[in-house]
Amino acid sequence: MFSEPRIVQYDTIGGAGRCLAMALLAGVALLAGACGDSRTANAQRKIREEHGPALVKTVLEDLARHRKGLRKAAGRLAPGFVKVSGAQQEKDMRWAVRKIHEPPKGIPELVVSPMSFMAAVNGDGVVVARDTKRAEDDHMMGMKLADRFPSVRRALEGEAGYEVGSFESLFKGGKPSVSIVMAAPCRYEGRVVGALVLGIPLWRLQQRLSRQLQLDHASVDGLILWVYVYKGPELFHHGTPPNLDTVVPDAQTREAGYKRSHGGFTGELQQFGRWYGWGVSPLRVLGPDVGMIIVRSDPL
């Protein structure tokens, strides 16, 4: 039905000269190299020279946009930590954090976002409320978020930041949610009175990158494009073709490839008579063990 993936190794200095400037600036290593098998050479070249750099740029722009929006939103939210307290504060905060990323008066940088939550955290590092309409639906209320995530703790010390971390499942037997957690301090009259935190699950980031890549090339009939995101051995995806999920480079393949080509590598596979080129690239701006897999099959 399909052949085993064949890795094509590349020197990270070789064919990526025009990409190195962006890579060094971003702290993200990009794919590098020259052509592979004739049936997938174009797909691998496009992944190295176009798709990889474009998606790195998307990730960097998304991070910058969310950081900017979160700073604005934190300033808007800050008075609520001081002027009200108790049940009224919880009620007001729930309404406020929801409206921050809803049109028409939401923060523009946050209105269109793959985030799964936004939460107000008090000076003790405890969630006052998240962006649910009803308190009974707020499973984060009372959560000691600063104890779980250093980025939240640093925000309460006055420093905005982000990290990739894991939330325990709210459901028995469920898998933890691995997310980008971003936090910004809420300052009132010069002092930090709380923090505003948002989370973007890696599977939602994967969807964002896949859709962006597909949208950018929607005019090419018959072109197949998908993006997967990984952290360590775990692969994150939602809505990708199940048959493709089973043959993209696994953790062992990724580890072996990086040992030979630190900046990323490409390869090929055949499934149901169709050839695919793929590329593995780190996203070190999100962490030393975070990256993406780009899959492309040119029109038959």
Residue frames relative to the residue before (quaternion, step in Angstrom):
aa qw qx qy qz dx dy dz
M 1.0000 0.0000 0.0000 0.0000 0.00 0.00 0.00
F 0.7862 -0.0889 0.0595 0.6086 3.56 0.99 -0.81
S 0.4428 -0.6794 0.5191 0.2701 3.50 -1.22 0.52
E 0.5941 -0.5405 0.4435 0.3978 3.56 -1.25 0.33
P 0.5504 -0.6100 0.4421 0.3600 3.61 -0.97 0.73
R 0.2002 -0.7630 0.6039 0.1144 3.55 -1.04 0.81
I 0.3028 -0.7695 0.5394 0.1587 3.57 -0.64 1.16
V 0.1337 -0.7384 0.6550 0.0893 3.53 -1.06 0.84
Q 0.2647 -0.8089 0.5114 0.1189 3.54 -0.44 1.25
Y 0.0847 -0.8046 0.5871 0.0297 3.55 -1.09 0.76
D 0.4703 -0.6222 0.5494 0.2998 3.51 -1.23 0.60
T 0.4248 -0.7369 0.4603 0.2542 3.62 -0.69 1.01
I 0.6450 0.5026 -0.3363 0.4673 3.59 1.21 -0.18
G 0.5628 0.6873 -0.3485 0.2989 3.55 1.11 -0.78
G 0.8847 0.0650 -0.0169 0.4614 3.55 -0.37 -1.28
A 0.6200 0.5871 -0.3408 0.3934 3.60 1.18 0.02
G 0.2264 0.8300 -0.4943 0.1244 3.58 1.17 0.32
R 0.7250 0.4391 -0.2622 0.4613 3.55 0.85 -0.94
C 0.6621 0.4872 -0.3138 0.4752 3.61 1.25 -0.16
L 0.5326 0.6851 -0.3986 0.2968 3.58 1.18 -0.49
A 0.6083 0.5714 -0.3673 0.4106 3.59 0.99 -0.74
M 0.6706 0.4742 -0.2969 0.4871 3.57 0.91 -0.91
A 0.6434 0.5417 -0.3279 0.4302 3.57 0.95 -0.88
L 0.6904 0.4756 -0.2842 0.4651 3.57 0.86 -0.93
L 0.6407 0.5310 -0.3205 0.4526 3.55 1.02 -0.84
A 0.7454 0.4168 -0.2151 0.4737 3.55 0.94 -0.92
G 0.3940 -0.6941 0.5033 0.3312 3.57 1.14 -0.47
V 0.5853 0.5504 -0.3591 0.4749 3.56 1.24 0.50
A 0.3060 -0.7465 0.5592 0.1909 3.58 -0.77 1.00
L 0.2465 -0.7850 0.5554 0.1208 3.57 -0.91 0.94
L 0.6486 -0.5018 0.4000 0.4092 3.52 -1.34 0.24
A 0.0602 -0.8051 0.5897 0.0209 3.55 -1.08 0.60
G 0.5178 0.6848 -0.4486 0.2484 3.54 -1.26 0.26
A 0.4937 -0.6188 0.5244 0.3137 3.51 -1.37 -0.30
C 0.7677 -0.4154 0.2439 0.4226 3.56 -1.32 -0.08
G 0.3153 -0.7365 0.5680 0.1885 3.53 -1.29 0.46
D 0.8259 -0.0931 0.1083 0.5455 3.60 -0.95 -0.87
S 0.5926 -0.6269 0.3700 0.3448 3.58 -0.97 0.86
R 0.6616 0.5191 -0.3123 0.4419 3.60 1.07 -0.67
T 0.7846 0.2553 -0.1488 0.5451 3.59 1.14 -0.43
A 0.3508 0.7704 -0.4809 0.2285 3.57 1.26 0.09
N 0.6723 0.4925 -0.3115 0.4565 3.59 0.89 -0.86
A 0.6383 0.5291 -0.3304 0.4510 3.60 0.97 -0.85
Q 0.6825 0.4784 -0.2930 0.4684 3.58 0.90 -0.90
R 0.6339 0.5223 -0.3337 0.4626 3.58 1.02 -0.75
K 0.6528 0.5114 -0.3150 0.4616 3.59 0.94 -0.87
I 0.6336 0.5252 -0.3298 0.4625 3.57 1.02 -0.80
R 0.6856 0.4912 -0.2858 0.4550 3.59 0.90 -0.96
E 0.8125 0.3556 -0.1472 0.4377 3.53 0.66 -1.17
E 0.7915 0.2952 -0.1486 0.5141 3.61 1.07 -0.62
H 0.7626 0.4111 -0.2453 0.4350 3.58 0.46 -1.19
G 0.6524 0.5301 -0.3225 0.4351 3.59 0.86 -0.89
P 0.7034 0.4456 -0.2810 0.4771 3.61 0.71 -0.99
A 0.6422 0.5301 -0.3343 0.4415 3.61 0.99 -0.80
L 0.6907 0.4732 -0.2881 0.4648 3.59 0.93 -0.82
V 0.5858 0.5443 -0.3643 0.4773 3.59 1.10 -0.63
K 0.6502 0.5138 -0.3086 0.4669 3.56 0.96 -0.90
T 0.6323 0.5346 -0.3263 0.4560 3.59 1.01 -0.81
V 0.6556 0.5082 -0.3133 0.4623 3.59 0.91 -0.91
L 0.6725 0.4996 -0.2991 0.4568 3.58 0.88 -0.93
E 0.6654 0.4954 -0.2997 0.4712 3.59 0.96 -0.86
D 0.6397 0.5209 -0.3278 0.4605 3.59 1.01 -0.77
L 0.6440 0.5120 -0.3223 0.4683 3.58 0.96 -0.83
A 0.6680 0.4977 -0.3017 0.4637 3.58 0.91 -0.92
R 0.6542 0.5157 -0.3139 0.4555 3.58 0.97 -0.84
H 0.6772 0.4807 -0.2988 0.4702 3.58 0.91 -0.85
R 0.6278 0.5276 -0.3456 0.4562 3.61 0.99 -0.74
K 0.6553 0.5110 -0.3075 0.4636 3.57 0.95 -0.90
G 0.6869 0.4856 -0.2846 0.4597 3.57 0.87 -0.96
L 0.6496 0.5276 -0.3202 0.4441 3.56 0.99 -0.82
R 0.6170 0.5375 -0.3412 0.4627 3.59 1.06 -0.72
K 0.6507 0.5097 -0.3078 0.4712 3.57 0.94 -0.91
A 0.6852 0.5008 -0.2816 0.4478 3.55 0.86 -1.03
A 0.6277 0.5454 -0.3366 0.4420 3.59 1.01 -0.78
G 0.6442 0.5173 -0.3146 0.4673 3.55 1.04 -0.76
R 0.6504 0.5170 -0.3077 0.4637 3.56 1.04 -0.79
L 0.7137 0.4803 -0.2462 0.4464 3.56 1.02 -0.84
A 0.5199 0.7178 -0.3887 0.2516 3.59 1.10 -0.72
P 0.6570 0.5238 -0.3563 0.4087 3.68 0.77 -0.82
G 0.6076 0.5943 -0.3488 0.3950 3.58 1.11 -0.61
F 0.6207 0.5331 -0.3449 0.4599 3.59 1.20 -0.37
V 0.7370 0.4245 -0.2065 0.4838 3.57 1.22 -0.48
K 0.7530 0.4554 -0.2236 0.4190 3.55 0.84 -1.01
V 0.7774 0.1744 -0.1245 0.5914 3.60 1.20 -0.38
S 0.1159 -0.7928 0.5943 0.0691 3.58 -1.23 0.30
G 0.7770 0.3875 -0.2477 0.4298 3.53 -1.34 0.03
A 0.8382 -0.1603 0.1396 0.5023 3.53 -1.14 -0.78
Q 0.6346 0.5296 -0.3397 0.4488 3.58 1.03 -0.69
Q 0.6292 0.5254 -0.3341 0.4653 3.58 1.03 -0.74
E 0.6450 0.5199 -0.3181 0.4610 3.58 0.94 -0.88
K 0.6655 0.5047 -0.2950 0.4641 3.59 0.94 -0.89
D 0.6850 0.4858 -0.2847 0.4622 3.56 0.89 -0.97
M 0.6595 0.5158 -0.3093 0.4509 3.57 0.95 -0.88
R 0.6284 0.5391 -0.3437 0.4431 3.58 0.98 -0.80
W 0.6597 0.4945 -0.2951 0.4828 3.56 0.97 -0.86
A 0.6894 0.5110 -0.2866 0.4261 3.58 0.88 -0.97
V 0.6967 0.4634 -0.3031 0.4562 3.60 0.80 -0.91
R 0.6172 0.5287 -0.3541 0.4627 3.59 1.13 -0.54
K 0.6945 0.4831 -0.2803 0.4535 3.58 0.91 -0.88
I 0.5380 0.6473 -0.3984 0.3646 3.59 1.18 -0.50
H 0.8079 0.2173 -0.1320 0.5316 3.62 0.99 -0.70
E 0.5573 0.5519 -0.4170 0.4593 3.54 1.17 0.72
P 0.4315 -0.6574 0.5339 0.3108 3.61 -1.04 0.68
P 0.6236 -0.0907 -0.7517 -0.1947 1.55 -2.35 0.78
K 0.7095 0.4853 -0.2611 0.4394 3.62 1.19 -0.32
G 0.3978 0.7282 -0.4721 0.2977 3.56 1.22 0.32
I 0.6235 -0.5010 0.4277 0.4211 3.55 -1.32 0.18
P 0.4934 -0.7089 0.4030 0.3026 3.65 -0.50 1.12
E 0.6746 0.5163 -0.3027 0.4322 3.59 0.95 -0.86
L 0.7442 0.4032 -0.2120 0.4884 3.60 1.21 -0.40
V 0.4882 0.6869 -0.4302 0.3237 3.59 1.24 -0.24
V 0.7525 0.2188 -0.1406 0.6050 3.59 0.98 -0.83
S 0.2940 0.7545 -0.5173 0.2770 3.56 -0.17 1.30
P 0.4199 -0.6984 0.5122 0.2712 3.59 -1.09 0.62
M 0.3147 0.7723 -0.5044 0.2238 3.61 1.20 0.30
S 0.3269 -0.7338 0.5607 0.2007 3.56 -1.20 0.56
F 0.8061 0.0071 -0.0207 0.5914 3.59 1.21 -0.31
M 0.0828 -0.7165 0.6827 0.1167 3.49 -1.43 0.29
A 0.0240 -0.8308 0.5540 -0.0464 3.58 -0.82 0.98
A 0.3417 -0.6987 0.5925 0.2099 3.53 -1.20 0.69
V 0.1172 -0.7985 0.5903 0.0137 3.56 -0.81 1.08
N 0.3695 -0.7548 0.4951 0.2206 3.60 -0.73 0.99
G 0.7499 -0.4361 0.2721 0.4165 3.56 -1.30 0.10
D 0.6496 0.4971 -0.3112 0.4839 3.57 1.26 -0.33
G 0.5565 -0.6352 0.3744 0.3828 3.56 1.30 0.04
V 0.5549 0.6108 -0.3763 0.4212 3.57 1.28 0.29
V 0.4856 -0.6659 0.4835 0.2948 3.59 -0.98 0.87
V 0.3032 -0.7403 0.5783 0.1600 3.56 -0.82 1.09
A 0.7555 -0.2159 0.1828 0.5909 3.55 0.95 -0.96
R 0.2170 -0.7319 0.6229 0.1712 3.53 -1.25 0.47
D 0.7027 -0.5337 0.3148 0.3497 3.56 -1.31 0.16
T 0.3391 0.6946 -0.5585 0.3010 3.57 0.65 1.13
K 0.5521 -0.6167 0.4420 0.3457 3.55 -1.17 0.50
R 0.7941 0.2275 -0.1018 0.5544 3.58 1.06 -0.76
A 0.5623 -0.6176 0.4343 0.3372 3.56 -1.03 0.77
E 0.6501 0.5411 -0.3238 0.4240 3.60 0.99 -0.77
D 0.6682 0.4730 -0.2996 0.4899 3.58 1.24 -0.31
D 0.5836 0.5949 -0.3581 0.4209 3.57 1.30 -0.13
H 0.0994 -0.8316 0.5461 0.0188 3.56 -0.06 1.33
M 0.6181 0.5435 -0.3501 0.4471 3.59 1.27 -0.03
M 0.4859 0.6823 -0.4333 0.3326 3.59 1.18 -0.40
G 0.7980 0.2357 -0.2123 0.5124 3.57 -0.79 1.08
M 0.4918 0.6606 -0.4340 0.3653 3.59 1.25 -0.13
K 0.3618 -0.7271 0.5440 0.2110 3.58 -0.92 0.94
L 0.1283 -0.8655 0.4818 0.0487 3.52 0.42 1.30
A 0.6303 0.5457 -0.3388 0.4359 3.59 1.04 -0.67
D 0.6250 0.5305 -0.3370 0.4630 3.59 1.17 -0.50
R 0.6959 0.4842 -0.2579 0.4633 3.57 1.18 -0.61
F 0.8219 0.1812 -0.0462 0.5381 3.56 1.00 -0.84
P 0.4378 -0.7132 0.4871 0.2498 3.60 -0.66 1.09
S 0.6086 0.5655 -0.3651 0.4202 3.61 1.04 -0.67
V 0.6436 0.5000 -0.3196 0.4834 3.60 1.05 -0.69
R 0.6379 0.5232 -0.3212 0.4649 3.56 0.98 -0.83
R 0.6681 0.4897 -0.3040 0.4705 3.60 0.95 -0.85
A 0.6074 0.5488 -0.3596 0.4478 3.61 1.05 -0.67
L 0.6637 0.4886 -0.3034 0.4783 3.59 1.02 -0.74
E 0.6476 0.4651 -0.3085 0.5187 3.56 1.31 -0.24
G 0.6638 -0.5472 0.2816 0.4249 3.57 1.31 0.06
E 0.6791 0.4847 -0.2832 0.4730 3.61 1.24 0.00
A 0.3249 -0.7424 0.5559 0.1849 3.58 -0.65 1.12
G 0.1842 0.7932 -0.5672 0.1232 3.57 -1.11 0.58
Y 0.2304 -0.7585 0.5882 0.1599 3.53 -1.33 -0.14
E 0.0403 -0.7694 0.6372 0.0204 3.53 -1.34 0.30
V 0.3699 -0.6572 0.5825 0.3032 3.55 -1.31 0.09
G 0.1035 0.8102 -0.5628 0.1271 3.55 -0.57 1.18
S 0.4559 -0.7007 0.4991 0.2282 3.54 -1.34 0.14
F 0.2212 -0.7389 0.6253 0.1188 3.52 -1.06 0.93
E 0.4433 -0.6556 0.5330 0.2993 3.55 -0.96 0.79
S 0.5563 -0.6198 0.4417 0.3336 3.54 -1.08 0.78
L 0.4395 -0.6869 0.5194 0.2553 3.54 -1.11 0.77
F 0.7091 0.4121 -0.2337 0.5222 3.54 1.30 -0.27
K 0.5658 -0.6231 0.4264 0.3314 3.55 -0.98 0.89
G 0.8252 0.1930 -0.1680 0.5036 3.55 -0.81 1.03
G 0.5346 0.6430 -0.4046 0.3701 3.59 1.24 -0.10
K 0.5384 -0.6234 0.4630 0.3275 3.54 -1.24 0.50
P 0.5479 -0.5944 0.4602 0.3672 3.61 -1.09 0.59
S 0.3866 -0.6933 0.5576 0.2429 3.54 -1.18 0.60
V 0.1793 -0.7790 0.5949 0.0844 3.58 -0.61 1.15
S 0.0427 0.8407 -0.5244 0.1279 3.55 -0.49 1.23
I 0.4516 -0.5776 0.5886 0.3406 3.49 -1.40 0.28
V 0.1073 -0.7905 0.6022 0.0309 3.58 -0.63 1.13
M 0.0515 -0.7977 0.6007 -0.0164 3.57 -0.71 1.14
A 0.0261 -0.8147 0.5784 -0.0316 3.56 -0.93 0.92
A 0.0554 -0.7833 0.6189 0.0171 3.55 -1.10 0.76
P 0.4876 -0.6732 0.4665 0.3024 3.61 -1.01 0.75
C 0.2829 -0.7093 0.6184 0.1856 3.54 -1.20 0.68
R 0.0889 -0.8221 0.5623 0.0058 3.57 -0.52 1.19
Y 0.0328 -0.7735 0.6329 0.0035 3.53 -1.02 0.89
E 0.8329 -0.0888 -0.0145 0.5460 3.54 -0.64 1.22
G 0.7759 -0.4134 0.1718 0.4445 3.52 0.90 1.04
R 0.7275 0.3853 -0.2607 0.5043 3.60 1.17 -0.14
V 0.4996 -0.6468 0.4886 0.3055 3.56 -1.15 0.65
V 0.0969 -0.8244 0.5577 0.0057 3.56 -0.67 1.16
G 0.7926 -0.0776 0.0591 0.6018 3.58 1.29 -0.11
A 0.3203 -0.7263 0.5662 0.2218 3.54 -1.26 -0.31
L 0.2645 -0.7178 0.6188 0.1788 3.52 -1.29 0.49
V 0.0792 -0.8221 0.5628 -0.0344 3.56 -0.75 1.11
L 0.0268 -0.7764 0.6286 0.0359 3.55 -1.10 0.71
G 0.2038 -0.7857 0.5738 0.1090 3.54 -1.23 0.48
I 0.1096 -0.7699 0.6273 0.0423 3.56 -1.04 0.88
P 0.3213 -0.7581 0.5303 0.2020 3.64 -0.35 1.13
L 0.5631 -0.6224 0.4172 0.3486 3.58 -1.02 0.71
W 0.6262 0.5234 -0.3677 0.4458 3.60 1.04 -0.52
R 0.6341 0.4972 -0.3402 0.4847 3.58 1.14 -0.48
L 0.5867 0.5336 -0.3650 0.4877 3.57 1.13 -0.57
Q 0.6285 0.5349 -0.3285 0.4593 3.59 0.98 -0.84
Q 0.6582 0.4969 -0.3124 0.4714 3.59 0.92 -0.83
R 0.6293 0.5456 -0.3242 0.4485 3.55 0.99 -0.86
L 0.6999 0.4637 -0.2764 0.4676 3.60 0.86 -0.94
S 0.6328 0.5272 -0.3362 0.4566 3.60 0.98 -0.78
R 0.6893 0.4869 -0.2860 0.4539 3.56 0.83 -0.99
Q 0.6365 0.5267 -0.3326 0.4549 3.57 1.01 -0.79
L 0.6673 0.4969 -0.2973 0.4684 3.58 0.91 -0.91
Q 0.6681 0.4919 -0.3018 0.4696 3.59 0.93 -0.85
L 0.6415 0.5211 -0.3199 0.4632 3.58 1.00 -0.78
D 0.6553 0.5300 -0.3114 0.4389 3.58 0.94 -0.86
H 0.7877 0.2725 -0.1311 0.5368 3.61 1.15 -0.60
A 0.2556 0.8167 -0.4828 0.1859 3.56 1.23 0.53
S 0.6197 0.5761 -0.3415 0.4091 3.60 1.16 -0.49
V 0.6432 0.5103 -0.3256 0.4689 3.62 1.22 -0.29
D 0.2982 -0.7818 0.5239 0.1592 3.58 -0.33 1.25
G 0.8281 0.2563 -0.1883 0.4616 3.54 -1.02 0.85
L 0.5242 0.6253 -0.4186 0.3987 3.59 1.26 0.01
I 0.1741 -0.7799 0.5952 0.0851 3.59 -0.89 0.95
L 0.0627 0.7925 -0.5996 0.0921 3.57 -0.80 1.07
W 0.1097 0.7727 -0.6200 0.0805 3.56 -0.93 0.94
V 0.1779 -0.7538 0.6227 0.1111 3.54 -1.24 0.55
Y 0.1208 -0.7453 0.6519 0.0710 3.54 -1.13 0.82
V 0.2099 -0.7460 0.6149 0.1460 3.57 -1.21 0.53
Y 0.0715 -0.8001 0.5943 0.0383 3.57 -1.01 0.76
K 0.0910 -0.7259 0.6741 0.1019 3.51 -1.39 0.38
G 0.8047 -0.0457 -0.0186 0.5917 3.54 -0.45 1.18
P 0.8125 -0.2318 0.1675 0.5080 3.59 -0.84 -0.89
E 0.6419 0.5707 -0.3207 0.3993 3.59 1.21 -0.39
L 0.2538 -0.7621 0.5858 0.1074 3.53 -1.02 0.98
F 0.1641 -0.7980 0.5770 0.0578 3.57 -0.92 0.97
H 0.2558 0.7519 -0.5710 0.2078 3.55 -0.75 1.06
H 0.0115 -0.7708 0.6369 -0.0034 3.52 -1.25 0.53
G 0.8166 0.2256 -0.1778 0.5007 3.57 -0.77 1.03
T 0.4990 0.6384 -0.4365 0.3909 3.58 1.25 0.09
P 0.6202 -0.5518 0.3827 0.4055 3.63 -1.14 0.46
P 0.4890 -0.6943 0.4379 0.2951 3.63 -0.66 1.03
N 0.6477 0.5195 -0.3355 0.4450 3.60 0.99 -0.73
L 0.6582 0.4958 -0.3068 0.4761 3.57 1.12 -0.64
D 0.5756 0.6178 -0.3673 0.3899 3.58 1.09 -0.71
T 0.7031 0.5030 -0.2649 0.4271 3.57 1.02 -0.79
V 0.7692 0.3799 -0.1915 0.4767 3.60 1.17 -0.37
V 0.4666 0.6405 -0.4825 0.3731 3.62 1.19 0.00
P 0.6814 -0.5155 0.3143 0.4137 3.62 -1.11 0.59
D 0.2985 -0.7678 0.5436 0.1609 3.55 -0.73 1.09
A 0.7606 -0.3937 0.2560 0.4484 3.56 -1.33 0.08
Q 0.6521 0.5198 -0.3178 0.4511 3.58 0.97 -0.81
T 0.6525 0.5043 -0.3045 0.4767 3.57 1.00 -0.84
R 0.6529 0.5127 -0.3153 0.4598 3.57 0.98 -0.84
E 0.6583 0.5109 -0.3134 0.4555 3.57 0.91 -0.88
A 0.6659 0.4946 -0.3030 0.4692 3.58 0.93 -0.88
G 0.6566 0.5265 -0.3123 0.4405 3.59 0.96 -0.82
Y 0.6764 0.4956 -0.2951 0.4580 3.56 0.96 -0.87
K 0.5855 0.5661 -0.3796 0.4389 3.58 1.11 -0.50
R 0.7315 0.4030 -0.2243 0.5022 3.58 1.11 -0.64
S 0.7953 0.0829 -0.0250 0.6000 3.57 1.16 -0.56
H 0.2920 -0.8266 0.4587 0.1450 3.54 0.08 1.36
G 0.7259 0.4634 -0.2494 0.4428 3.59 1.03 -0.72
G 0.7221 -0.3789 0.2594 0.5174 3.60 1.21 0.02
F 0.0876 -0.7944 0.6006 0.0223 3.56 -1.23 0.34
T 0.2715 -0.7523 0.5771 0.1649 3.55 -1.27 0.39
G 0.0306 -0.7879 0.6150 0.0108 3.53 -1.30 0.30
E 0.3417 -0.7323 0.5545 0.1989 3.54 -1.27 -0.20
L 0.0151 -0.7720 0.6345 0.0358 3.52 -1.29 0.36
Q 0.2552 -0.7418 0.5993 0.1591 3.52 -1.29 0.40
Q 0.0585 0.7922 -0.6038 0.0663 3.54 -0.92 0.93
F 0.8433 -0.0156 -0.0412 0.5357 3.54 -0.85 1.04
G 0.7230 -0.4666 0.2348 0.4521 3.55 0.96 0.90
R 0.6586 0.4770 -0.3154 0.4891 3.61 1.24 0.07
W 0.3283 -0.7522 0.5454 0.1701 3.56 -0.98 0.92
Y 0.1174 -0.7713 0.6246 0.0336 3.54 -1.12 0.85
G 0.2199 -0.7025 0.6524 0.1803 3.51 -1.22 0.61
W 0.0409 -0.7979 0.6005 0.0310 3.57 -1.07 0.65
G 0.1318 -0.7819 0.6046 0.0754 3.52 -1.27 0.45
V 0.2067 -0.7554 0.6121 0.1093 3.54 -1.06 0.84
S 0.0563 0.8095 -0.5785 0.0827 3.58 -0.74 1.04
P 0.4355 -0.6916 0.5038 0.2797 3.61 -0.93 0.80
L 0.1740 -0.7207 0.6563 0.1402 3.53 -1.30 0.49
R 0.0558 -0.8672 0.4946 0.0178 3.54 0.57 1.18
V 0.5059 0.6223 -0.4334 0.4110 3.57 1.23 -0.19
L 0.7094 0.4062 -0.2484 0.5197 3.60 1.24 -0.40
G 0.7544 -0.3016 0.1972 0.5486 3.58 1.23 -0.17
P 0.6290 -0.5865 0.3627 0.3589 3.60 -1.15 0.55
D 0.7684 0.3282 -0.1843 0.5176 3.60 1.16 -0.45
V 0.5418 0.5953 -0.4017 0.4366 3.58 1.22 0.52
G 0.1724 0.7876 -0.5764 0.1335 3.56 -0.99 0.82
M 0.3791 -0.7106 0.5456 0.2316 3.53 -1.33 -0.17
I 0.2312 -0.7164 0.6396 0.1557 3.52 -1.34 0.46
I 0.1343 -0.7840 0.6045 0.0448 3.58 -0.73 1.08
V 0.1016 -0.7953 0.5974 0.0193 3.56 -0.85 1.03
R 0.0331 0.7988 -0.5985 0.0522 3.58 -0.89 0.97
S 0.0118 -0.7531 0.6576 0.0186 3.53 -1.14 0.81
D 0.3543 -0.7581 0.5095 0.2005 3.57 -0.60 1.13
P 0.6593 -0.5126 0.3604 0.4155 3.59 -1.18 0.50
L 0.4990 -0.6638 0.4729 0.2944 3.56 -1.05 0.79
